[in-house]
Amino acid sequence: MLSNFLWKNKTHYMRKSVVLNEYGKGGLNFIDFCSLNSTFKINWIKQYLKNPTSIWNFISHHVFSHLGGLKFILLCNYNIQKIPLKLSNFHQQVLLAWALIYKHNFSPHICYIWNNCNILYKNKSLFYDKWFNNGILLVSQLFNSRGLLYNYSKFLARYNIPITPKEFSIVFDAIPSGLCILFKNADHSPPLSLSPSDPLETSLGKLCFSLNRGMNSKVRALFQGDLVSVPTATFYWSNFVSNINWKKVWSLPQKFLLTNKVKEVSFKLIHRFQPVKHFLQKLKNDIDVKCSFCESLPETCSHLFWYCEFTHELWNEINTFIVACIFPDYYKNVLFGACDHSSKDENAFFLVNLILLLAKFHIYKCKFTNKKTNFSVFLKEMEQYISTISPSKNKKAIKTLNVLCTYKVFT
């Protein structure tokens, strides 16, 4: 539904996996609803862990206490369908959201007994309060120094916990044979009692449960990491131009205070679905593909925005203007903009890139208004743009005006 809204219920010209990318990777920072919903669930965990016994959390606190508490559950290798407790749909979604981003680095010596999807009794994972409260958490605590499982009498002698033979049998019979093999003949000395670690101290916990502002986008990026893909346009253009700094190319329009329509022209050009006549012929066979300006050659992107005699004349005049007023050693790079330059020339190329973006929009606008490109008209449009952003307090607008004052153009 959101994708249809983006494309106005028309043809989708880009994969959703590309649109989901951030601006610096060729996407539109599009939001995937499932990822957004999962981010809300992580935020709920963060608020819950701040004060688990508050009046707003007492039901959830009661439910999770039957499994060792939410902090402990977050560390476990659980499977929601195998948890020995009927959870509400909301709590299931919370645990699923965490499981999607929390990666378990398996090691037999730090493998938890409880809420473990590999240690099952009647197809359900295990949890016993008495064992948990006495610090028996790890599978390694069930093995002796020679890597063999304790028998009932030796287990009671070591841990001094009054448990029934039935509980002992359930837990020890549930240990997979694969785990037993890993411990066999391995020297280890597990502690008598152990406290569970804090999920807030893990690298993921520090990110997800941070109190800093603007963390939602970083958490959402964790969920969308497996959904995004590299734009195919990068492979196409790499056949013609080498060593393209794609991050700078994709991020370039975001440096300026421009309308989305201006940014859209460059975006569509690089992604190769600018609606020129040659492209539209794929959708409608009987369309006239002659150039809107010269009316002689086929209207492709390269012809319309560069090789057409009217467009070429415009670029020559823009190049003359840039060399005379801004930067004497300017090299025309219309498609990708001027991204690779020294720091001392940053302001000059900031202004050059602004001119390139607005010039491409001028060509686009002339095509759809059935007018020829004209350098004098373009200069008037630049002046109109400057007067429009002059009252703005936006940082991008202020920087643009300061650079214009430095080079004394359009002022």
N, C-alpha and C positions, 0 to 999 in steps of 0.2 A: 504493500500500500504506500509506504514512504517512497519507494523507488518510482512508483507511478506518479506520485506527486512531483518528484524531482524532474522527471521527463515529461510532465504535463500530459500523462496518459498517451504518450506517443512512443515511437521506437526508442529502445534503450541502446544508446550508441557506445556505452562502456559497461564493462562487467561491474557488478555490485562490489566485488572484492577489490576493484581498483578505486571506486568512488569512496570506499571506507577508509582509504589511506589518508594520512594527514597531508596538509598542504605541501610540506617539504618533500613528500614522496609521490607527488603527482595526483593526489586525490582531492576530495572536497571536504575532508574531515566529517564525512557523513556518519550519522549515528545509527548503529544497528540496535533495534529495539531489544532483542534478547540480551545483548551486552549491557545495554543501559539498565535493564531490569536486574541483571546480576550485580551491577555496580550498586544499585539501591540496596540489595541484600547484604553486600559487604559493608555498606554504611550502617545498616541495622546492627550487624555484629559489632561494629566499632562503638555505637551508642550503647549497646547492651553491656559490653565489657567495661564501660566507664562506671556503671552502677548496676550490677546484675540483680541486686536485691531491692531495687526501687519498686514502687507500686505499679509502674508500667511494665515491669519485667517479671513480676512474681510468678505468673503462669509459666512463662518460658523457663525461668529458673527452676521451677518445680519439675518440669518435664526433663530438662537436661541433667538434673541432679541424679536421675536414675541411671545415667550413663557416665557419671564421673564429672559432670559439669561441662559447659560449652568449651572452656579453655582446653580441657583435656581432649574432647572430641575432635577439635580442630587439628590435633597432632596425630590422630589415629588414621589408619588406612581402612576407612569404613566403606561400606556399600549400603546405601540408604534402604534398599530392599531387604537387606539381611540384618538390619538393626533390630534387636529383640524388644521393640517398643513401637507402638502405633503413633506416628507423628502426624501432625496436621500438615496440610499441603504447603503452608507457608514455611514451616520449619524444615520440611523436605527441600524446598527451593533454596533456603538459606544454606543448608549443608551441601547441596549440589553446586551452588555458586562457588563456595570455597573449594570444593573438590576439583573444579575445573581449572583452578590456577595454582593450587598447592601441589607441588611435585614431591613425592616420597622417594628419597634416595635410600633404597633398601640396604639394610645391613642387619645380619642376624643378631648382632649384639645390641642393637637399639630398636628391635622389633617389639611393638606392644602386643600383649596378650588380648587386651580388651578392645571391643569394637573393631576387631580385625576381620576383614572379609575373607581371609584365608584360614582362620581358626573358627570352625563352625560346629555347632551341635544342633541337630535337626534343622539344618540349613539356615541357622541364625547365628550371628556372632555372639560372643559371651560378654557378660559383665557381672561381677560379684562384688558387692560393696565391701564385704569383710576383707577380701583379698586386697582390694584397691586401697582401703583406708590403712592397711598395714604395710603399704609400700611395695606390694608385689605387682609390678607393672610389666616387666619385660619377660620375654620368652627365655632369655638367658638365665633368669633366676630359677627356672625349673630344672636346670641341668647341673650336675655336680662337676667337680674339677676335671674329671676325665671325659666330659662331654656326653654323659649318659643321663637319662631322665631319673629323677629321684623316685624311690618307692614311697609308699604312704608313710611308713614309720620314720624314715630318714628325713622326709620333708617336714613332718611335724617337729622332729628334733631340731632341725636347723632353724625353722622360722617361728616355732612355738605359737602357732595359730590354731585355734580349735575349729577345724573344718570337718565336715562329714565325708565319709568314704565316697558317697555319691558325687559330691562336688569335685573331689579330687579326681575321680574317674572321668567325669565329664571334661574337665579342663585338660588333663594329660592325654586322653584319647583323641582330643580335638587337634593336638599339635600335628601338623603335616609331617609325613615321613621325610620330605625334602629338607625341612628345617632340622630334623634330627640328624640327617647326614652331614649338614654343615657344621654341627657342633661336635660330631664324633671325633674323638682323639684330639680335640682342640683344647689347649690349656686356657682357662679363664677363671676369674674369681669374681662373680657378680656380687653386688652389695646385698646386705640383708634387707635393707629398706631403701626405697627410692621415692623421690618426689618428682612429679611430672614437670617438664620444662615449660616455659612460658611462650606461647605462640607470638606474643607481642615482641619478643626478642629475636625472632627469626627475620631474615632479610625481607621476606614477603610481608610479615606482620608490621615491620617498620614502615613499609610503603603503604599498605592498605589502612593501617590504623593510625597514621600520622595525623597530628592536629594542624598541620600546615594547610594553608588555603590552596585551592587549585589542584587538589589531589584526585578529584573525580576523573579527570581526563586520563591521568596516568593509570588509575585502576581499570578504567574502561579499555585502555590500550592493551592491558593484559589479556582481556577476554577476546579482543579483536585481532590479537597477534596472529592467530591461526586462520583468520578469515580473509586477510588481505593478500593481494598479489601485486607483483611488479607490473606497471603499465607496459603493454606491448610496444608502445611508441618508442620507448627507450632503446629497444633492440633494433627497431627500424632505423632511427636516426643515427645510431652508433655505426651503421654500415657506411654512412657518408661523412660523419664528423667524429673524430676521435677525442678522447679525454674530455668528455662533457661533464661538467660539475652539475649533476642533475638536481641536487638539493638546492643549489643557488638558482637554477633555472626555474624550478617549480615555485620557489618562494618569492621570486622577484616581484610579481604584481602585488604581493601582500605588504610591500614596503611603502606603498603610496596610498593616499586617500583617494580612491577611485571607485566609481560605481561598479557594480557587478557585471554590467554589460561590457565595460571596457576590459575587465579581467577575462571575461568569457571569450573574447575574440582570440586572445593569445592562447588561452587554455585549449580551445577547440582546434586551433592551428597545430599546436604541438601534438595533440592527441589524434590529429588527422580525421576529424569529422566536421570541419568547417563546411557549412552548407553552400558550397559553390556548385555551379551547374553540373560539372563533371561528376561530383559526388551524388547529387540529387538524381542523376540519370539512372543510378542503381535502383532507385525507388519508383521512377516514372520514366518509361522508355522513350516516350515521344517528346521529351523536353528539348528545347533548343539549347545546345551547349556552347554557343558562341559567347565570347567575353562580353560582359555588360559595358565595358569601356571602349575597347577597340572594335568589337563586333566582327572580328575576323578569325581569331584562333580559339581553340577550346578553352573554356574557363576552368582551369585547375587552380589549386591553391598557389602553386609556385608562379603561375602566369598572372593571376589576379593580384597577388600581393608583391610581385617583384618584376617579372619579365614584361608585362604589358607596357607599351610605350608611355601611356599616361602615368602609370604607377612608377615606372622607372624614372621619369622626369621628376616626379615628386621626391623620390629618394635622393636624387642628385642634388636637388635644391636643399633638402634637409641636411644632407652631408656637408654642403657648402656652408650652411648656417652654423652647424656644429663646429666645423673646423675654424670658422672665422670668430665665433663668439664664445666657445666653450673649451674645446680640446683640439689642438692642432693635429695630433697623430691619431685621429679616430679611424677605426676600421669598422666598416658596416657589418653588423651581425644582427639582422632584423628579427630572425626567428627566435633565437634563444636569448637575445639581449647581451649586454656587455657585463659578463660576470667575473672574468679573470682580469684583475687589475691591481695595481699596487695601492697601499693604504693612503698614500699621499694624493692619489687621484680619485679617491672615493666620492667626493662631492661632485666632481665633474661627471663621472659615470652615473651617479645617482640622477643627475639631470638628463643625461643622454638616454638612460633607460626610460625615464618618464616620457620623453619626446617619442621614443620608439613605440611605446604602448599606445599613446594617444594617436600616433600616425597610423598605426594598424587599425585603430577604431575609426579613424577618418576614412580610410579606404573602404572598410566594411560599411560605414554609413552611406558613403557615396554610391556604393553598389545598389543598396536597397532604396535609395531615393532617386535613382536614375540620373545621377549627376556625375560629372567627371571630377577626378581629383584635382585640387588646386592648392598650391602652396600658400597663397595669400589668405584663402579661406581657412586653411589649417592654422595659420598664425592667429587669426581672429578667434578660432576655437580655443587655442592655447590661452589667449588673454582672457576669454570668458571663463575658462576653467580656473585660472589664477584668481579672478575676482570672486568666484564662487567659494573657494576655500579660504579666502582672506579672513573672513570673520570667525573661522573655526578655531577652537582651542585644542583640537586634536593634535597629538604629538607629531603625527605624520605630516599634517598640513603645516605645522610650525616649521618643521625641518625643511619642507619643500620651499616655503617662503624665504627662509634664511639662505638657502643655497641659491635661489634666484637673485636675491639681493647681492650675494657675493659676486656673481657673474654678470649682474646688471642686465638681465634679459627679462623680457615680459613684465618689466616694472616701470 
